[in-house]
Structure formats: structure tokens, C-alpha cells
Amino acid sequence: MIDDKKTLGELLSDPRIGKIAADAIRNRDLSREEVWNKTPAQLRDEHFFFGDIGRGFRRLFDAADTGDWYYPLYSEAECAEDAARRNVNMVWFPSNDPQADERPFILLVPGGGFVNVWNLTEGWPVAAQFNSEGYHVFILTYQIDGEERLLEKELGDMARALRLIREKEKHFHLQADRYITCGFSAGGMLVCLWNTEMGYPAFHLAKPQASFPIYPFVSLKLAAGDAPEEDTQEETEEDKREDIRLYGCPFTEAMEKPFESPEHAEGFPPCAIFVMAGDELLGHSKLLADSLEKLHIPCRLEIGPEGGHGFADGTGTCIAGWTERAVRWYAEMSGMEGKHEGSAYEQSDSAGGSSWNGKDYQFIQAF
């Protein structure tokens, strides 16, 4: 347990979690910000961050107290070759549910716009929720530094995590080839790229059982407004450097590669997608769902009617309980593959409940 009166700074200064504390939001020094002196309850009530940060910390300290929770993904020698690999890690949150060993584990990939990794909101609290649903979870802190081909390197981090899990599957009490990916925003882009030829096929790893992209960015063409030629004429030198940093090639070339994942979705597993109606990335979720429907790949798209980007675990929002709905959909769907017909649209709960009443859910698409 943690003292609810402790501030974010006091919690992150606890030596028990010293290995991961600096990566609460990777590449962001929280000690220089107002949030450092506020409690998780204050951060929630004053709307600094989304999600139940206190629950995330409670689960993190419980894991840390076992002494078996933090796994670096690269050796010191490998980090010496490329400093961006330093502190790339996965954190293990096992579920207490005795049936969790028989279920797929979840590889959780927080977002952060490829400049941060938001473990504080999209990592620890969400993993705690999935634990309560009976799923073991590994939270990936991936590399975000470097000057070229960052996305490919981050996919390599995912592969490294899955290979380590395979090596230790008896220790983790799971089946290493049975897993679900879940990613947020930039992390949502990564889990979608993992489903293309750039991901699990390239690394000779098992296909996920399912994927949960949460408010993901998936389409460069959509971001460019379907006008890539005009857009690239206006690119600054800084824009061009960013294209090389992320994709290793100019933006227009990246559009024609699997970075445009909706056009390379043949290898996707079933997906449950969650997004808010006010999110500027809403079109990306719709585009992905449409692509999956055309390919007859099972998909569930839920669009909360009120709110925008970054709802994390959904606490206090109209999409609260999305983790439970995601795994329940997976459990129901996984026993009836090939039997999905048509599409269904229902209404979403603006009060934040988790009812499946058709009057309560707005914009659910399932096929």
C-alpha cells in the first residue's frame, strides 16, 4: 500500500521503484513541474493527468516489493553501442487470478508522441486494470532517442521483450506465443505496425491473439490530408529531419510503405479499438476499422461521445471500463472466429458506466 497523502515527487523518490522512476514519463523531468508537489488525488481532481494514477502506483509498489518486476532489454555492451537502448525495459505486473496463466498475456505499449513514454498514465494504471480482469501484463518502455529509423528500432524493442518473455515463460507462468498487444496513441501506431510485415513476421514471432489500439495514429495519408505533394512542398528542414528520425525516409515514401498500416492490414489479428468523438485522431480509428471490416477481420470500434485524446484507463470519463469490455469482447470473439457477420452500431454511456444496454453506448461498431 502507499500513503495517499504522499506527493508525486515523494512517490517517485522512493528507492523501491528507483529503476523506473525517471521513466514515469520518459524524457520529461517532472521534478521541475508543478505536478511534483501534488498527490495523485490532486492530479486527478485538478485534471493534470487522466487516469487513476494512485492505483497505478499501488500496483507498481506491490510489484517492486516482490523484487521480481523490472527487466532491462539490452545488455551494457549493447547500450554502449547505442545509447538510445539504455533503460529500455519491461515491467512485469502478474495477475493474482489463478486462471491468468491460461489466458494470453498483454504487452502494453504507452504513448508519448515518440518523444516521451507515458508509463504514469497509460502504463501502470492500465496494467493494474488488466490485472484485475485476470491478465498478466508486461509494460514496455521503448527507445525514443536517435536520429534515424526510430519506429523500426521500437519494433525491435517489442521483439526483444517478447523473446525475453519466451525465454522465461515457465518463470512467468504463461504461454509465450499467446499474447495481446495494447497501445496508446504513438504506442497504438506501434502495435498496429507490429501487425504488418514490419512486425511479428519480420522477427519470426507469433501473431498476437488480438490487438487493442487505443486512440491510435495509423495513417500518414490521413495526417497529410490526402494531399502529400502539396504537403511536402511546405516541409521545413526540421520536418524532413523528423521524417528521417521516425521512418528513415521522406514522408511521401513512408506513405507507400507499411507505415500506412490500414493499407497493410492483411496480417492483423482481431482488434478492439477505443477512441473519443472529440479526438483529432478519430478518423484514424475509423479508417482502421473500415480496413479490417473489408478484410473480414473481427473488430470492435467504440467511440465515446464526450472527450478527447489521452483518456488512459478511462477513469471519470464516458469510456470508463473499456479494459473490461475489451477483454470480454476478446473472450467472446475468440471462441467464434469466422462467425462474425455484418456491423452493429449502438449508443455510448455519457455517464461513464459499463452497461451493454443499446441506449447507453454511442458509436459502437462490431463485426
ABEGO torsion letter per residue (X at the ends): XBBAABBAAAAAABAAAAAAAAAABBGBBAAABAAAABBAAAAAAAGABBEBAAAAAAAAAAAAAAGBABBBABBAAAAAABAAABGBBBBBBBBABAAAAABBBBBBBBBGGGABBBAAAABAAAAAAAAAAGBBBBBBBBBABEABGAAAAAAAAAAAAAAAAAAAAAAAGBBAABBBBBBBEAAAAAAAAAABAABAAAAGBBBBABBBBBGBBABAAAAAGGBAAAAAAABBAAAAAAAAAAAGBBAAAAAABAABAAAAAAABBBBBBBBBAABAAAAAAAAAAAAAAAAGBBBBBBBBABEBBGAEAGBGBAABGAAAAAAAAAAAAAAABGABBEBBBBBBBAAGBABABAAABBGBBBX
